[in-house]
């Protein structure tokens, strides 16, 4: 596992948390929810790409 991946996910989490708090405090709860959902989608996209790379590596190791 690459440490850069962990920092990417943590960075997205920090940015989403700050935006979420700013939007909630300004009375825009709907936009805060959408920001959180967008952050989740970005993280899931990164994770699915890495899982795909893992499966490709396994296929190469076992010559499948």
C-alpha positions as CSV (number, residue, x, y, z in Angstrom):
1,X,0.0,0.0,0.0
2,X,1.2,3.4,-0.9
3,X,1.4,6.1,1.8
4,X,0.4,8.7,-0.9
5,X,-3.0,7.0,-1.2
6,X,-3.6,7.4,2.6
7,X,-2.6,11.1,2.4
8,X,-5.0,11.6,-0.6
9,X,-7.9,10.1,1.2
10,X,-7.1,12.1,4.4
11,X,-6.8,15.3,2.4
12,X,-10.2,14.8,0.8
13,X,-11.6,14.1,4.2
14,X,-10.1,17.2,5.8
15,X,-11.3,19.4,2.9
16,X,-14.8,17.9,3.0
17,X,-15.0,18.3,6.8
18,X,-14.0,22.0,6.7
19,X,-16.4,22.7,3.8
20,X,-19.2,20.8,5.7
21,X,-18.7,22.9,8.8
22,X,-18.6,26.2,6.9
23,X,-21.8,25.4,5.1
24,X,-23.6,24.1,8.1
25,X,-22.7,27.3,10.1
26,X,-23.9,29.5,7.2
27,X,-27.3,27.7,7.2
28,X,-26.8,25.7,4.0
29,X,-27.4,22.1,5.3
30,X,-28.4,20.8,1.8
31,X,-25.1,22.0,0.2
32,X,-23.2,20.5,3.2
33,X,-24.8,17.1,2.6
34,X,-24.1,17.3,-1.2
35,X,-20.4,18.2,-0.4
36,X,-20.2,15.2,1.9
37,X,-21.7,12.9,-0.7
38,X,-19.3,14.3,-3.4
39,X,-16.3,13.6,-1.1
40,X,-17.5,10.0,-0.6
41,X,-17.8,9.5,-4.4
42,X,-14.3,10.9,-4.9
43,X,-12.8,8.5,-2.2
44,X,-14.8,5.5,-3.6
45,X,-13.4,6.3,-7.1
46,X,-9.8,6.4,-5.8
47,X,-10.4,3.1,-3.9
48,X,-12.0,1.3,-6.8
49,X,-9.0,2.3,-9.0
50,X,-6.6,0.9,-6.5
51,X,-8.6,-2.3,-6.1
52,X,-8.5,-2.7,-9.8
53,X,-4.7,-2.3,-9.7
54,X,-4.5,-4.9,-7.0
55,X,-6.5,-7.4,-9.1
56,X,-4.3,-6.8,-12.1
57,X,-1.2,-7.4,-9.9
58,X,-2.7,-10.7,-8.7
59,X,-3.5,-11.8,-12.2
60,X,0.1,-11.1,-13.3
61,X,1.5,-12.9,-10.3
62,X,-0.5,-16.1,-10.9
63,X,-0.3,-15.7,-14.7
64,X,-4.1,-15.7,-15.1
